[in-house]
Structures are given as C-alpha cells and as structure tokens.
Amino acid sequence: MTRHLAGALILASLLGASLVAAPKDSLITDAPDITLTAISGKTMRIADLKGQVVLLDFWASWCIPCRKSFPEVDALHRELQPKGLAVIAVNVDEQQKNAYTFLEKYPHTMTIAFDPKGAVAAAFKLEAMPSTMIVDRSGHIRFTHQGYTEKTIGQFRSEVLQLLAENQ
C-alpha cells in the first residue's frame, strides 16, 4: 500500500509540476516597441528586429556583476550571431562618460545602446542589475533574467539556441 501511495504522490507531483509550468506561456508578453540610440548615434526600434532572436542585456558601469557578464554576453554574441542572434547591450548610466570608461576596459562586438534617462529600463520594468530579456523572432519576451552567476551564461545559450531552432 505504501508503494502505491508513494507512486501516486510522485505521479501527482509530476502532473502538478507540468500544470504549474504550462501557464508560463500565458506570461509571454510583447517586447515594448521602444527606440534605442546606439553608440554610433544610429537609432533602432526593437520592433524592427522581428525575425531575429534578440538578447537585450541591461548593464551599468557601477554594476559589479556586469563586469563578469558583459564579456561573457559579448562572447555569446560572437558565437551565435552567425546563427541569427542579435545582442543589444543597453547601458543605463546617467552619465555616458562612465559607460565609455567601462567600454574601454571591455572590448566588444555586440551593439551598445544608451538609456541615460531610464525610459527603456522602465518600459521593460527592470528590477535588478544586470537584467536580461531574450526575445523570440515574433517579438515576444520569452525569458527574463535578473542578476548574474556563473551558471547564467549557460542558461542564456540554451534559451537562445531553443529560440533559434523555432520557426526555421
């Protein structure tokens, strides 16, 4: 009897876990249609990037974890850009000179954009730094991350590869 009860509890747990995970799709939201200004001075709209998988990485010069995440996100960009990944690293420093000092220390190939007034950060409802949103080809935010640990870049890679494989 105990084995049957244990088996039923395990089955119920598994079913419960999938029921909890299923509504996650209902949490998918459209990425805000905002305009960013790149380091080159060129403006870009998130909506114009539909058709690509986009990783938006919000960072600041004063953010300690950003010192670790920034070069790793850039390496992911170099690795997966040929497969269709666009990475935009959005700086939220109020003074751009601080961002430029940071960028001198961390060479990069990904697109850098500035949000000194925090309008983009507010549109994405940031609560922590760094914060990262991964947007699918349809313009839906599919994954959101706050903070950064040693395991985070592996999660980014896995999620980006999942989205790149969709709708091909």
TAZIZI-V852617 format. One line per field, one symbol per residue. ss: DSSP state (H for helix, E for strand, C for the rest). burial: 1 if it has 9 or more other C-alpha atoms within 8 Angstrom, else 0. A space follows every 10 residues. Layout:
BEGIN
ss->???
burial->???
END
This chain:
BEGIN
ss->CHHHHHHHHH HHHHHHHHHH HHHHHHHCEE CCCCEEEECC CCEEEHHHHC CCEEEEEEEC CCCCCHHHHH HHHHHHHHHH HHHCEEEEEE ECCCCHHHHH HHHHHCCCCC EEEECCCCHH HHHCCCCCCC EEEEECCCCE EEEEEECCCC CHHHHHHHHH HHHHHCCC
burial->0000000000 0000000000 0000000100 1001011110 0001111011 0111111111 1010110011 1111011101 1001111111 1110010110 0110000001 1111110001 1000000011 1111111011 1101011100 0010001011 00110000
END
